[in-house]
Amino acid sequence: MNKKIVNIGVLGCGTVGSSFINNLISKQKIIKKTTGIELNILKVFDKDKYKLERYKNFAVKNPEEIINDENIDIVVELIGGIDYAYEFIMKSIEKRKSIVTANKYLLSKYGEEIFKKAKEKKVYIGFEGSVAGAIPVIKVLKESFMGNKITKILGILNGTTNFILSEMFYKGINFKEGLGMAKKFGYAEANPHLDISGYDTAHKILVLSWITWGHLFSVEKISVEGIDKIEPIDINFASELGYRIKLLGIGKKENNQIEIRVHPVLLPRTHLLSLVEGVNNAVYIEGDLIGKSLFYGEGAGGNAASSSVISDVIDISKKIISKEYIEENFLSEKKLNLKPFDEIETKYYFRFTAIDKPGVLAKISKILGDNNISILSVIQKQDNPQKAVPIIMLTHKAKEKNVKKAISLIDKLDVIKNPTIIIRLEEELM
C-alpha cells in the first residue's frame, strides 16, 4: 500500500458533476481520516465553457487531456447521453483507468460490453449513481444480498413521474398541470419525454435486473408504458377502491424466465410503496433469505446522485490501493429467457367510456368472458341515458394476450366512445 493518493478526472460538471466536485472537495479531510486515502481531483472537462469556469484550477480544454493523463486513476463520467459517453469511457478503459458513471441509459445499452472491456484491462466500473439517486440499492444487490435468491424487484425509480402522480392525487389536477408543476419546481427537464414515457425507469430496472440475474436485455424487448394517459378520474376511482397509482419498474424471476416491464400500476394503499410521495424513489426486493425489503430515499438531484458517485470513488480507490485486482462478474451461467409480455398474468383495472343504455354491460361482459377474463367488481355511478359515462371494472387474474384481444373487440363496439384505459394491479406485494 505505497500509494495513498488517488487522482480523479471528471467529465461533465452539470448538476451532478458540480455537486460531486464540490462535495468531494468539502469532504476530502473526513474521507482521508476514515480511509487513509487522499482523493485528488486533478482535471475537469465540460463542453460548456461557462460551467467549466467555476473550476479554473482543474479545467482542461478537451476530454483527451483527462483520458491520456497517466496520473489519473479514475475517470468520473457525468456528461450523460450515449455516443460521447461511450467513446470516452471505452478510451479511458483502454488507458487502464477505472470508471465511475451515473449513466443508466448507457449501461442499459452497452453495460456488458463496457464490463467485458474493464475485465480485460483489469479496471473497475462503479455505477451506484445510475439508479435511485442516493439509495445504495446496487451495492445491496451486488454485496449485501449476494447470498440470496432474489425473485422480485419493484421500483419507483423516477422522481418526476412520482411527483406528478402525487400532485394529481392530492390536488385533483390533470397530467398536463402536474407536468407543468414538475417543470416549475425543476423536477422535470425541458424535454421530459424519457421520464413521462417510462423509458428512464426502464433503463434503471434493466440495470437492476442485470446485476441481479446476470442478463442485460435490450429496452426494445420489454414493454414500456408511461403515465400520460392517466387522468384524475382514474386517480379518484383507484382511491375509492383502496389503491394508489404508481409508475413501477418490475423485475421478476421464476425458474429460467425473467419478467421485466414498466407501466402504471394500482397498488394497495396499505403497501409501503404506495406511500412514496413526491420526487422520492423506493425499491422493493424479495429474496429467499431476506424475505421482503424496502429501500427508500431521494432519487434525484445533484447531492443525492453525488453521494452515490463519491461512494463508488471511495470503493474503487480502496481496490486500487490494495493492488490486487478483484474481478466482478454479473453474467449468469444459465440461459435465462425474457418472458413475453403477452404471457404475464395479473389483475386489471378497466375504464370504459360507454353509452348509458340497457345491454351495454352484457356486451362487455360477454366479450370478457369469451376471453377467459373474470370480473371482480363493477362501478357505474353516473346515470346519463344516451351519453357516454365511465364504467370501471376490476378483474380477477387474466393473461395479457387475452386482455389485449378482448379490449380490441370491446373498443369496436358502437356503444364505446373512447379507447379503454387499462391499468394493471400488483396486489401480491402484501
C-alpha positions in Angstrom: 0.0 0.0 0.0 2.6 2.5 -1.2 0.2 4.9 -2.9 -2.2 6.7 -0.7 -3.3 9.3 -3.3 -5.9 8.5 -5.9 -6.2 11.1 -8.8 -9.6 11.7 -10.4 -10.6 13.2 -13.7 -14.2 14.5 -14.1 -16.1 14.6 -17.5 -19.1 16.8 -17.1 -19.8 19.4 -14.5 -23.5 20.0 -14.8 -25.9 19.4 -11.9 -24.5 16.1 -10.7 -20.9 16.8 -11.8 -20.7 20.1 -10.0 -22.3 18.6 -6.9 -19.8 15.7 -7.0 -16.8 18.1 -7.3 -18.0 20.5 -4.6 -18.9 17.7 -2.1 -15.8 15.7 -2.7 -13.6 18.7 -2.1 -15.5 19.7 1.1 -15.3 16.1 2.4 -11.7 15.3 1.5 -10.4 15.6 5.1 -13.0 13.3 6.6 -12.5 10.8 3.8 -8.8 10.8 4.3 -9.2 10.5 8.1 -11.6 7.5 7.8 -10.0 5.7 4.9 -6.4 6.9 4.8 -6.9 7.8 1.2 -6.5 11.2 -0.3 -8.9 11.7 -3.2 -7.5 14.4 -5.5 -9.4 15.9 -8.4 -6.8 16.6 -11.0 -8.7 17.6 -14.1 -12.2 18.6 -15.1 -13.8 18.9 -18.6 -17.2 20.2 -19.8 -18.1 21.4 -23.3 -19.9 24.3 -21.7 -17.2 26.9 -21.0 -19.4 28.8 -18.6 -19.8 25.7 -16.3 -16.1 25.0 -16.7 -15.1 28.5 -15.5 -16.2 27.5 -12.0 -13.3 25.1 -11.8 -10.4 27.1 -13.4 -7.9 25.3 -11.2 -8.8 21.9 -12.8 -10.2 22.9 -16.2 -8.9 21.3 -19.4 -9.9 22.2 -22.9 -10.8 18.7 -24.2 -11.5 15.2 -22.7 -8.4 13.7 -24.2 -6.3 15.6 -21.6 -8.1 13.5 -19.0 -8.1 10.2 -20.9 -4.4 10.3 -21.8 -3.2 11.6 -18.4 -1.2 8.7 -16.9 -1.6 10.2 -13.4 -5.3 9.9 -13.4 -6.6 6.7 -11.8 -10.4 7.1 -12.0 -12.5 8.9 -14.7 -15.9 10.1 -13.4 -18.2 10.3 -16.4 -21.2 12.6 -15.7 -21.9 14.0 -19.2 -24.9 11.8 -19.9 -26.1 10.7 -23.3 -24.8 7.8 -25.2 -22.3 8.4 -28.0 -19.7 10.7 -26.4 -20.0 9.0 -23.0 -19.5 5.6 -24.6 -16.5 6.8 -26.6 -14.8 8.5 -23.6 -15.4 5.5 -21.3 -14.0 2.9 -23.7 -11.0 5.1 -24.4 -10.4 5.6 -20.7 -10.6 1.8 -20.0 -8.2 1.2 -22.8 -5.8 3.5 -20.9 -6.4 1.3 -17.8 -8.4 3.8 -15.9 -11.3 2.8 -13.7 -14.7 4.4 -14.4 -17.5 5.8 -12.2 -20.7 6.7 -14.0 -24.3 7.6 -13.3 -25.3 6.9 -16.9 -28.2 4.4 -16.7 -29.0 4.9 -20.4 -25.5 4.0 -21.4 -25.3 1.0 -19.1 -28.7 -0.4 -20.2 -27.4 -0.5 -23.8 -23.6 -1.1 -23.5 -23.2 -2.4 -20.0 -22.0 -5.9 -20.9 -19.5 -4.5 -23.5 -18.1 -2.0 -21.0 -17.7 -4.6 -18.3 -16.0 -7.0 -20.7 -13.5 -4.4 -21.6 -12.9 -3.4 -18.0 -12.3 -7.1 -17.1 -9.8 -7.4 -19.9 -7.9 -4.3 -18.7 -8.4 -5.2 -15.0 -10.0 -2.0 -14.0 -13.3 -1.2 -12.2 -16.7 0.2 -13.1 -18.8 2.0 -10.4 -22.4 2.9 -11.2 -24.3 3.3 -8.0 -25.5 6.7 -9.1 -27.2 5.3 -12.2 -30.2 4.0 -10.2 -32.3 5.6 -7.4 -30.0 8.5 -6.6 -28.8 8.3 -3.0 -30.3 4.8 -2.3 -27.4 2.3 -2.3 -29.5 -0.4 -4.0 -26.8 -1.5 -6.4 -24.3 -2.1 -3.6 -27.0 -4.0 -1.7 -27.8 -6.3 -4.7 -24.1 -6.8 -5.5 -22.8 -7.4 -2.0 -25.3 -7.4 0.9 -27.9 -9.7 -0.8 -25.4 -11.8 -2.7 -26.3 -15.0 -0.8 -30.0 -14.6 -1.7 -32.1 -16.0 -4.5 -33.8 -12.8 -5.5 -37.2 -13.4 -7.0 -38.7 -9.9 -7.3 -37.6 -6.3 -7.7 -40.1 -3.5 -8.0 -39.2 0.2 -8.0 -40.5 3.7 -8.1 -37.4 4.8 -10.0 -38.3 8.2 -11.5 -38.9 11.2 -9.3 -40.6 13.3 -12.0 -43.4 10.9 -12.6 -43.9 10.1 -8.9 -44.1 13.8 -8.2 -46.7 14.3 -11.0 -48.9 11.3 -9.7 -48.6 12.6 -6.2 -49.8 16.1 -7.2 -52.6 14.6 -9.2 -53.7 12.6 -6.2 -53.5 15.4 -3.6 -54.6 18.4 -5.7 -57.0 16.8 -8.1 -55.1 18.3 -11.1 -54.7 16.6 -14.5 -51.5 15.2 -16.0 -50.7 18.4 -18.0 -51.0 20.5 -14.9 -48.9 18.1 -12.9 -46.1 18.2 -15.5 -46.2 22.0 -15.5 -45.6 22.0 -11.8 -42.8 19.5 -12.1 -41.1 21.8 -14.6 -41.8 24.9 -12.4 -40.0 23.2 -9.4 -37.1 21.9 -11.5 -38.1 18.3 -11.2 -38.7 17.8 -15.0 -36.4 18.5 -17.9 -37.4 21.0 -20.6 -38.0 17.8 -22.7 -39.3 15.3 -20.2 -40.0 12.5 -22.7 -37.7 9.9 -21.1 -39.4 10.4 -17.7 -43.1 10.5 -18.6 -42.8 7.8 -21.2 -41.4 5.3 -18.7 -38.1 4.9 -20.5 -36.0 6.4 -17.8 -37.5 3.8 -15.4 -36.9 1.1 -18.0 -33.2 1.8 -18.2 -32.9 1.6 -14.5 -34.9 -1.6 -14.0 -32.8 -3.2 -16.8 -29.6 -2.3 -14.8 -31.0 -3.7 -11.6 -32.2 -6.9 -13.3 -28.8 -7.3 -15.0 -26.8 -7.2 -11.8 -29.3 -9.5 -10.0 -29.9 -12.2 -12.6 -27.0 -11.8 -15.0 -28.7 -10.9 -18.2 -28.9 -7.5 -19.8 -31.9 -7.4 -22.1 -32.5 -4.7 -24.7 -35.0 -2.0 -23.8 -36.6 -2.6 -27.2 -37.6 -6.1 -26.0 -39.6 -5.1 -22.9 -43.0 -3.5 -22.6 -42.8 0.2 -21.5 -45.7 2.5 -20.8 -45.7 6.0 -19.3 -48.2 8.0 -17.3 -49.5 10.5 -19.9 -52.8 8.6 -20.3 -53.6 8.6 -16.5 -56.5 11.0 -15.8 -57.9 12.4 -12.5 -60.9 10.1 -12.8 -58.5 7.1 -12.7 -56.8 8.5 -9.6 -60.1 9.1 -7.9 -61.6 5.7 -8.7 -58.4 3.9 -7.7 -58.5 5.8 -4.3 -62.2 4.8 -3.8 -61.2 1.2 -4.4 -58.4 1.4 -1.9 -55.4 1.8 -4.3 -52.8 4.4 -5.4 -51.5 4.6 -9.0 -47.7 4.5 -9.3 -45.3 4.0 -12.2 -43.3 0.9 -11.4 -40.3 -0.8 -12.9 -41.0 -4.5 -12.4 -38.5 -7.4 -12.5 -39.4 -11.0 -11.5 -37.7 -14.3 -11.9 -39.3 -17.7 -12.0 -37.3 -20.8 -13.0 -35.4 -19.8 -16.2 -37.7 -16.9 -17.1 -37.2 -13.2 -16.3 -40.2 -10.9 -16.4 -39.3 -7.2 -17.0 -41.8 -4.4 -17.6 -42.6 -0.8 -16.9 -46.1 0.7 -16.6 -48.5 2.4 -14.2 -50.0 0.0 -11.6 -52.7 0.0 -8.9 -51.0 -0.6 -5.6 -53.0 -1.3 -2.3 -52.9 1.9 -0.2 -51.6 -0.2 2.7 -48.4 -1.2 0.9 -45.3 0.9 1.7 -44.5 1.5 -2.0 -47.9 3.3 -2.3 -46.8 5.7 0.4 -43.7 7.0 -1.5 -44.5 10.6 -2.4 -43.1 13.5 -4.4 -39.7 13.1 -6.0 -38.6 10.2 -3.7 -37.7 6.8 -5.0 -38.1 3.4 -3.4 -37.0 -0.2 -4.3 -38.8 -3.3 -3.1 -36.9 -6.6 -3.1 -37.9 -10.1 -2.3 -35.4 -12.9 -1.7 -35.4 -16.4 -0.1 -33.3 -15.3 2.9 -34.2 -11.7 3.4 -37.9 -12.1 2.8 -39.2 -8.6 1.9 -37.1 -5.4 2.0 -37.8 -1.8 1.1 -35.2 0.9 0.4 -36.4 4.5 0.3 -34.8 7.9 -0.2 -34.1 10.8 -2.5 -33.9 9.6 -6.1 -32.9 12.7 -7.9 -30.9 15.9 -7.6 -27.2 16.7 -7.5 -26.5 15.9 -3.9 -28.3 12.6 -3.9 -26.5 11.4 -7.0 -23.1 12.8 -5.9 -23.4 10.8 -2.7 -23.5 7.5 -4.7 -20.7 8.7 -7.0 -18.5 9.5 -4.0 -19.2 6.1 -2.6 -18.1 4.4 -5.8 -15.0 6.5 -6.0 -14.0 5.5 -2.4 -14.7 1.8 -3.0 -12.7 1.8 -6.2 -9.9 3.8 -4.6 -9.6 1.1 -1.9 -9.2 -1.6 -4.5 -6.7 0.4 -6.5 -4.5 0.9 -3.4 -4.7 -2.8 -2.4 -3.0 -3.5 -5.8 -4.9 -6.8 -6.0 -7.4 -6.9 -8.8 -10.8 -8.2 -7.7 -12.9 -9.4 -10.6 -16.6 -8.7 -10.9 -18.9 -10.8 -13.0 -22.6 -10.3 -13.4 -23.1 -12.8 -16.2 -25.3 -15.8 -15.4 -24.0 -19.2 -16.4 -27.6 -20.4 -17.0 -29.5 -19.4 -20.1 -32.4 -17.2 -19.0 -35.2 -16.1 -21.2 -37.3 -13.0 -21.2 -40.9 -13.8 -20.5 -43.1 -12.5 -23.3 -45.3 -9.6 -22.1 -48.4 -11.3 -23.6 -47.9 -14.2 -21.2 -47.9 -12.2 -17.9 -50.9 -12.8 -15.6 -52.2 -10.1 -13.3 -55.4 -8.4 -12.2 -56.7 -5.5 -14.3 -58.4 -2.1 -13.9 -60.5 -1.1 -17.0 -62.2 2.2 -17.6 -64.7 2.0 -20.4 -66.4 5.1 -21.8 -69.8 3.8 -22.9 -73.2 5.0 -23.8 -75.5 4.5 -20.8 -78.3 2.2 -22.1 -79.5 -1.3 -21.4 -77.4 -4.2 -22.6 -74.0 -2.4 -22.6 -72.7 -4.2 -19.6 -73.9 -7.5 -21.1 -72.0 -6.9 -24.3 -68.8 -6.0 -22.5 -69.1 -8.9 -20.0 -69.7 -11.4 -22.8 -66.5 -10.4 -24.7 -64.5 -10.6 -21.5 -65.9 -14.0 -20.6 -65.3 -15.3 -24.1 -61.6 -14.4 -23.5 -61.3 -16.1 -20.0 -61.4 -12.8 -18.1 -63.5 -12.9 -14.9 -65.0 -9.7 -13.5 -64.3 -9.0 -9.8 -66.3 -5.7 -9.4 -68.0 -3.0 -11.4 -68.6 0.7 -10.7 -71.0 2.9 -12.7 -72.2 5.9 -10.7 -73.4 8.3 -13.3 -76.8 8.0 -14.9 -76.9 9.8 -18.3 -79.0 7.9 -20.8 -77.6 8.1 -24.4 -74.5 9.9 -23.1 -71.0 8.4 -22.6 -70.3 7.6 -19.0 -67.4 5.8 -17.3 -67.7 2.2 -16.3 -65.0 0.9 -14.0 -64.1 -2.8 -13.8 -61.6 -4.8 -11.7 -60.9 -8.3 -12.9 -59.5 -11.5 -11.4 -56.1 -12.6 -12.7 -56.0 -12.8 -16.5 -53.5 -13.2 -19.2 -52.2 -10.1 -21.0 -52.8 -11.5 -24.5 -56.4 -12.3 -23.6 -56.9 -8.8 -22.3 -55.5 -7.2 -25.4 -57.8 -9.3 -27.6 -60.9 -8.6 -25.5 -60.3 -4.9 -25.3 -59.6 -4.6 -29.0 -63.1 -6.1 -29.6 -64.8 -4.1 -26.9 -63.4 -0.8 -28.3 -65.0 -1.6 -31.7 -68.5 -1.7 -30.2 -70.7 1.2 -31.3 -71.5 1.9 -27.6 -67.9 2.5 -26.7 -66.9 6.1 -27.3 -63.2 6.3 -26.3 -60.3 3.8 -26.1 -60.4 1.8 -22.9 -57.9 2.7 -20.2 -56.1 -0.3 -18.9 -54.0 -0.3 -15.6 -52.5 -3.4 -14.1 -52.6 -4.4 -10.4 -49.8 -5.6 -8.2 -51.7 -7.0 -5.2 -49.3 -9.8 -4.4 -46.9 -7.4 -2.6 -48.9 -7.7 0.6 
